Amino acid sequence: GMELVLANSAEGNPFKTMPYQKVCDMMRDTSLAVLFGHFTKFEIMKPLKIAPDDQGRVRNQVDVLVKAPYQTMLQHGMQFNDIIMGTSEDMLCTATFRWKMRQGSDGKWLNLGCVVVDPINA
């Protein structure tokens, strides 16, 4: 889980050099807390190329749609504007987490960070 994300974080990601427990504690106080397994299901969207960084390295963004019951979303820091309400077919609410990644010289993708963005329908 989080150990793998931190181990594959790029230089410049402020969480890369922080102690694991401090990162987890900080995340638990934000809308990222739902990523600690407080969701029912998720869907990874197709990566989208974004502008290269200032050194010309390839970057992508990957949106991940995370679904959970409404109450669970609120209990774990999500705001009403961060979610799309469920439907009669699927009562789960959806939030969108956008991961930015950079490709290293070895071809490996490195985590630049994750933020909650305006929710998207898929």
Residue frames as qw, qx, qy, qz and C-alpha x, y, z in Angstrom:
[[0.000, 0.880, 0.474, 0.000, 0.00, 0.00, 0.00],
 [0.040, -0.998, 0.038, 0.015, 1.36, 3.30, 1.18],
 [0.598, -0.544, 0.445, 0.385, 4.91, 1.93, 1.60],
 [0.624, 0.266, 0.566, 0.468, 4.97, 1.10, -2.10],
 [0.221, 0.915, 0.270, 0.200, 3.62, 4.53, -3.07],
 [0.295, -0.921, 0.208, 0.147, 6.29, 6.28, -0.98],
 [0.675, -0.297, 0.531, 0.417, 9.06, 4.00, -2.26],
 [0.489, 0.374, 0.571, 0.543, 8.08, 4.95, -5.81],
 [0.030, 0.951, 0.245, -0.187, 7.76, 8.69, -5.21],
 [0.592, 0.595, 0.004, 0.543, 9.84, 11.12, -7.24],
 [0.420, -0.192, -0.237, 0.855, 12.35, 13.52, -5.81],
 [0.105, -0.184, -0.135, -0.968, 10.48, 16.73, -5.07],
 [0.588, -0.497, -0.529, -0.357, 7.43, 14.92, -3.70],
 [0.197, -0.636, 0.426, -0.613, 7.37, 16.30, -0.14],
 [0.875, -0.321, 0.156, -0.326, 6.17, 12.98, 1.27],
 [0.831, 0.359, -0.405, 0.129, 9.15, 11.02, -0.09],
 [0.395, 0.391, -0.592, 0.583, 11.49, 12.01, 2.72],
 [0.507, -0.460, 0.271, -0.676, 8.95, 12.06, 5.56],
 [0.163, -0.138, 0.946, -0.246, 8.68, 9.15, 7.98],
 [0.229, -0.247, -0.859, -0.387, 5.97, 6.69, 6.95],
 [0.203, -0.553, -0.747, 0.309, 3.83, 7.21, 10.07],
 [0.025, -0.472, -0.119, 0.873, 3.93, 10.99, 9.72],
 [0.184, 0.045, -0.599, -0.778, 2.67, 10.72, 6.12],
 [0.280, -0.388, -0.866, -0.146, -0.17, 8.43, 7.21],
 [0.177, -0.554, -0.553, 0.596, -1.12, 10.72, 10.09],
 [0.056, 0.347, -0.141, -0.925, -1.16, 13.76, 7.80],
 [0.237, -0.082, -0.737, -0.628, -3.27, 11.95, 5.19],
 [0.212, -0.449, -0.855, 0.148, -5.79, 10.83, 7.80],
 [0.042, -0.586, -0.351, 0.729, -6.54, 14.52, 8.41],
 [0.194, 0.366, -0.364, -0.834, -7.39, 15.17, 4.74],
 [0.796, 0.303, 0.051, -0.522, -9.78, 13.93, 2.08],
 [0.480, 0.456, -0.742, -0.110, -7.07, 11.43, 1.10],
 [0.392, -0.278, 0.766, -0.427, -8.01, 9.39, 4.18],
 [0.855, 0.219, 0.173, -0.437, -10.58, 7.44, 2.17],
 [0.623, 0.550, -0.550, -0.086, -7.63, 5.88, 0.29],
 [0.118, -0.415, 0.840, -0.329, -6.69, 3.92, 3.41],
 [0.126, -0.095, -0.983, -0.088, -9.17, 1.24, 2.42],
 [0.242, 0.394, 0.592, -0.660, -12.35, 3.07, 3.37],
 [0.466, 0.365, -0.298, -0.749, -13.92, 2.51, -0.04],
 [0.830, 0.141, 0.459, -0.285, -15.98, -0.19, -1.69],
 [0.788, 0.295, 0.406, 0.357, -14.47, -0.20, -5.16],
 [0.077, -0.740, 0.232, 0.627, -12.36, 1.84, -7.54],
 [0.757, 0.546, 0.311, 0.178, -11.75, 2.29, -11.26],
 [0.401, -0.491, 0.314, 0.706, -8.48, 3.44, -12.83],
 [0.534, 0.793, 0.147, -0.252, -9.05, 5.63, -15.85],
 [0.798, 0.411, 0.100, 0.430, -6.81, 5.71, -18.92],
 [0.486, -0.484, 0.011, 0.728, -3.61, 7.74, -18.32],
 [0.349, 0.906, 0.214, 0.103, -3.51, 11.17, -19.95],
 [0.642, 0.127, -0.035, 0.756, -0.24, 12.74, -21.10],
 [0.134, -0.963, -0.173, 0.157, 0.42, 16.17, -19.62],
 [0.327, 0.886, -0.283, 0.165, 3.17, 18.68, -20.33],
 [0.795, 0.092, -0.402, 0.444, 6.70, 17.45, -19.64],
 [0.506, -0.773, -0.159, 0.348, 8.43, 18.80, -16.56],
 [0.072, 0.959, -0.198, -0.190, 11.06, 21.54, -16.77],
 [0.328, -0.523, 0.732, 0.287, 13.70, 18.91, -17.59],
 [0.496, 0.336, -0.558, -0.574, 11.67, 17.44, -20.46],
 [0.076, -0.054, 0.986, -0.139, 10.69, 14.26, -18.62],
 [0.393, -0.283, -0.678, -0.552, 7.44, 12.55, -19.63],
 [0.208, 0.025, 0.653, -0.728, 4.52, 13.04, -17.24],
 [0.336, -0.344, -0.750, -0.454, 1.04, 11.54, -17.08],
 [0.398, -0.170, 0.458, -0.776, -1.98, 12.03, -14.92],
 [0.332, -0.168, -0.913, -0.168, -4.16, 9.12, -13.92],
 [0.505, -0.298, 0.146, -0.797, -7.64, 9.65, -12.51],
 [0.232, -0.092, -0.958, 0.141, -8.90, 7.02, -10.10],
 [0.536, -0.396, -0.189, -0.721, -12.62, 6.92, -9.35],
 [0.141, 0.044, -0.875, 0.461, -13.19, 5.76, -5.78],
 [0.540, -0.400, -0.411, -0.617, -16.64, 4.63, -4.65],
 [0.208, -0.087, -0.811, 0.541, -17.99, 4.38, -1.13],
 [0.184, -0.729, -0.659, -0.024, -21.23, 4.96, 0.75],
 [0.016, 0.830, 0.093, 0.550, -22.06, 8.63, 1.38],
 [0.616, -0.780, 0.043, -0.100, -21.55, 8.42, 5.15],
 [0.863, -0.178, 0.133, 0.453, -18.15, 6.75, 4.69],
 [0.478, 0.556, 0.118, 0.670, -17.02, 9.51, 2.35],
 [0.210, -0.857, -0.011, -0.470, -18.00, 12.21, 4.84],
 [0.792, -0.604, 0.061, 0.063, -16.44, 10.38, 7.80],
 [0.793, -0.138, 0.227, 0.548, -13.13, 10.26, 5.96],
 [0.288, -0.505, 0.110, 0.807, -12.78, 13.89, 5.04],
 [0.219, 0.328, 0.627, 0.672, -14.60, 14.19, 1.73],
 [0.188, 0.329, 0.221, -0.899, -16.66, 17.32, 1.19],
 [0.588, 0.525, 0.536, -0.302, -20.04, 17.33, -0.54],
 [0.428, 0.807, -0.192, -0.358, -18.53, 19.14, -3.58],
 [0.094, -0.543, 0.811, 0.196, -15.89, 16.39, -3.89],
 [0.316, 0.057, 0.947, -0.007, -18.37, 13.61, -4.65],
 [0.466, -0.029, -0.492, -0.735, -21.04, 12.57, -7.08],
 [0.624, -0.114, 0.529, -0.564, -24.04, 11.06, -5.36],
 [0.236, -0.010, 0.959, 0.158, -24.96, 7.47, -6.10],
 [0.476, 0.005, -0.420, -0.773, -27.87, 6.46, -8.30],
 [0.822, -0.134, 0.232, -0.502, -30.75, 4.09, -7.71],
 [0.911, 0.281, -0.301, -0.005, -28.70, 1.45, -9.56],
 [0.693, 0.117, -0.415, 0.577, -25.49, 2.11, -7.61],
 [0.401, -0.878, -0.251, -0.070, -25.97, 3.79, -4.23],
 [0.705, -0.328, -0.016, 0.628, -22.24, 4.44, -3.87],
 [0.088, 0.969, -0.041, -0.228, -20.87, 7.96, -4.12],
 [0.822, 0.306, 0.083, 0.473, -17.88, 8.63, -6.38],
 [0.214, -0.907, 0.179, 0.316, -14.81, 10.80, -5.76],
 [0.777, 0.574, -0.081, 0.247, -11.98, 11.41, -8.23],
 [0.574, -0.686, 0.275, 0.353, -8.35, 11.23, -7.14],
 [0.632, 0.757, -0.145, 0.075, -5.81, 12.52, -9.65],
 [0.769, -0.421, 0.275, 0.394, -2.34, 11.00, -9.50],
 [0.408, 0.863, -0.285, -0.087, 0.49, 12.73, -11.33],
 [0.897, -0.192, 0.302, 0.261, 3.34, 10.51, -12.43],
 [0.219, 0.843, -0.428, -0.243, 6.73, 11.09, -14.04],
 [0.976, 0.184, -0.052, 0.101, 8.66, 8.55, -16.06],
 [0.490, -0.728, 0.392, 0.276, 12.21, 8.05, -14.86],
 [0.256, 0.667, -0.613, -0.337, 15.23, 7.44, -17.09],
 [0.167, -0.173, 0.971, -0.001, 14.88, 3.72, -16.36],
 [0.350, -0.199, -0.701, -0.588, 11.28, 3.74, -17.67],
 [0.278, -0.399, -0.804, 0.342, 9.82, 3.35, -14.20],
 [0.173, -0.714, -0.309, -0.604, 6.87, 5.59, -13.27],
 [0.331, -0.086, -0.566, 0.750, 7.31, 7.73, -10.15],
 [0.187, -0.777, -0.601, 0.021, 4.60, 9.30, -8.00],
 [0.215, 0.360, -0.056, 0.906, 4.53, 13.10, -8.01],
 [0.176, 0.064, 0.515, -0.837, 1.45, 13.34, -5.80],
 [0.121, -0.452, -0.850, -0.243, -2.29, 12.86, -5.54],
 [0.165, 0.083, 0.260, -0.948, -5.12, 15.33, -5.09],
 [0.295, 0.546, 0.762, -0.185, -8.89, 15.26, -5.03],
 [0.000, -0.049, 0.375, 0.926, -10.32, 16.95, -8.12],
 [0.591, 0.155, 0.078, -0.788, -13.84, 17.79, -9.25],
 [0.605, 0.026, 0.790, -0.095, -15.62, 14.47, -9.59],
 [0.331, 0.318, -0.586, -0.668, -16.02, 12.95, -13.04],
 [0.854, 0.132, 0.319, -0.389, -18.56, 10.48, -14.35],
 [0.020, -0.411, 0.841, 0.352, -17.30, 7.41, -16.12]]
